[in-house]
Amino acid sequence: MTAPTSLNTALAQARHALAAAPAPAPPVAGLRDLGGLALLLAGVPADVRDVYRTTVLGPLPGAGRGSGAMLLETLEVFLAHDCSWTRTAEALHIHVNTVHYRVERIEVLTGRDLSRPDDRVDLRAALLCR
């Protein structure tokens, strides 16, 4: 229950939760469904998210002849598998050396080092801004 003096805060929280809900939005979402970085980014205006995404990912999305999409997928899977070369290779059905090559290419194109936690968070946030 919310006190009348807190209605603006409750409304803002509800808007953030709705923006962060997975699509299609479930009829009822729990706090775990809406937590984390995605919820934080939902409160950031779309134009600011666009600038952040463009700045962090740099030329990665437009990398030549379809390789941008492949590199973005590799980055997503690599981050989702806690930067495990082997599990990423298994998930993508490619050789582990291919993962090494792609991650190196991602690092060159973005200027980020995926061995650094801060850079991993930046890249994850940029992916969530798409």
C-alpha positions as CSV (number, residue, x, y, z in Angstrom):
1,M,0.0,0.0,0.0
2,T,1.3,3.4,-0.9
3,A,0.6,6.6,1.0
4,P,-0.9,9.5,-1.0
5,T,2.3,11.5,-0.6
6,S,4.3,8.7,-2.3
7,L,2.1,8.3,-5.4
8,N,4.6,10.1,-7.7
9,T,7.4,7.8,-6.6
10,A,5.1,4.7,-6.9
11,L,4.1,5.8,-10.4
12,A,7.7,6.4,-11.5
13,Q,8.6,2.9,-10.1
14,A,5.7,1.4,-12.0
15,R,6.8,3.0,-15.2
16,H,10.4,1.8,-14.8
17,A,9.1,-1.7,-14.1
18,L,6.9,-1.7,-17.2
19,A,9.7,-0.4,-19.4
20,A,12.0,-3.2,-18.0
21,A,9.6,-6.0,-18.2
22,P,10.5,-8.7,-20.7
23,A,8.5,-8.7,-24.0
24,P,5.8,-9.7,-24.1
25,A,5.2,-8.5,-20.6
26,P,3.8,-11.1,-18.2
27,P,0.5,-10.2,-16.5
28,V,2.3,-10.3,-13.2
29,A,6.1,-9.8,-12.8
30,G,8.1,-10.4,-9.6
31,L,10.9,-8.2,-8.4
32,R,13.4,-10.7,-9.7
33,D,12.0,-10.3,-13.2
34,L,12.6,-6.6,-13.1
35,G,15.8,-6.2,-11.2
36,G,19.3,-5.5,-12.2
37,L,20.8,-3.4,-14.9
38,A,17.8,-3.7,-17.3
39,L,15.6,-2.0,-14.7
40,L,18.1,0.8,-14.2
41,L,18.5,1.4,-17.9
42,A,14.7,1.5,-18.4
43,G,14.6,4.8,-16.6
44,V,17.2,6.4,-19.0
45,P,15.7,8.3,-21.9
46,A,15.8,6.5,-25.2
47,D,18.0,9.1,-26.9
48,V,20.6,8.9,-24.0
49,R,20.6,5.0,-24.3
50,D,21.1,5.4,-28.1
51,V,24.1,7.6,-27.6
52,Y,25.5,5.3,-25.0
53,R,25.1,2.2,-27.1
54,T,26.7,3.9,-30.1
55,T,29.6,5.2,-28.1
56,V,30.3,1.9,-26.3
57,L,29.8,-0.5,-29.2
58,G,31.4,1.8,-31.7
59,P,31.7,0.3,-35.2
60,L,30.9,-3.2,-33.9
61,P,27.2,-3.4,-35.2
62,G,28.2,-2.2,-38.7
63,A,31.3,-4.4,-39.0
64,G,31.6,-5.6,-42.6
65,R,29.3,-8.0,-44.5
66,G,27.1,-9.3,-41.7
67,S,30.0,-9.9,-39.3
68,G,28.6,-7.2,-37.1
69,A,25.6,-9.3,-36.2
70,M,27.8,-12.3,-35.6
71,L,30.1,-10.4,-33.4
72,L,27.2,-9.0,-31.4
73,E,25.8,-12.5,-30.9
74,T,29.2,-13.7,-29.8
75,L,29.6,-10.9,-27.3
76,E,26.1,-11.6,-25.9
77,V,26.8,-15.3,-25.5
78,F,30.3,-14.7,-24.1
79,L,28.9,-12.3,-21.5
80,A,26.0,-14.6,-20.7
81,H,28.4,-17.5,-20.1
82,D,30.5,-15.5,-17.7
83,C,33.3,-15.0,-20.3
84,S,33.9,-18.8,-20.6
85,W,35.6,-19.5,-23.9
86,T,34.6,-23.2,-23.8
87,R,30.9,-22.7,-22.9
88,T,30.6,-19.9,-25.5
89,A,32.0,-22.1,-28.2
90,E,29.6,-24.9,-27.2
91,A,26.6,-22.5,-27.2
92,L,27.5,-21.1,-30.6
93,H,28.6,-24.5,-32.0
94,I,32.0,-23.2,-33.1
95,H,35.6,-24.0,-32.2
96,V,37.0,-22.3,-29.1
97,N,39.7,-20.7,-31.3
98,T,37.0,-19.0,-33.3
99,V,35.6,-17.5,-30.0
100,H,39.1,-16.2,-29.2
101,Y,39.3,-14.6,-32.6
102,R,35.9,-13.0,-32.4
103,V,36.5,-11.7,-28.9
104,E,39.8,-10.2,-30.0
105,R,38.0,-8.5,-32.9
106,I,35.3,-7.2,-30.6
107,E,38.0,-5.7,-28.3
108,V,39.7,-4.1,-31.2
109,L,36.5,-2.6,-32.6
110,T,35.2,-1.3,-29.3
111,G,38.4,-0.4,-27.6
112,R,37.3,-2.4,-24.6
113,D,39.1,-5.2,-22.8
114,L,36.8,-8.1,-21.9
115,S,39.1,-9.3,-19.2
116,R,38.3,-6.1,-17.3
117,P,35.0,-6.1,-15.2
118,D,34.3,-2.5,-15.9
119,D,34.5,-3.0,-19.7
120,R,32.3,-6.1,-19.5
121,V,29.6,-4.1,-17.6
122,D,29.8,-1.3,-20.2
123,L,29.4,-3.7,-23.1
124,R,26.5,-5.5,-21.3
125,A,24.8,-2.2,-20.6
126,A,25.3,-1.2,-24.3
127,L,23.7,-4.4,-25.5
128,L,20.8,-3.9,-23.2
129,C,20.3,-0.4,-24.7
130,R,19.5,-1.9,-28.1
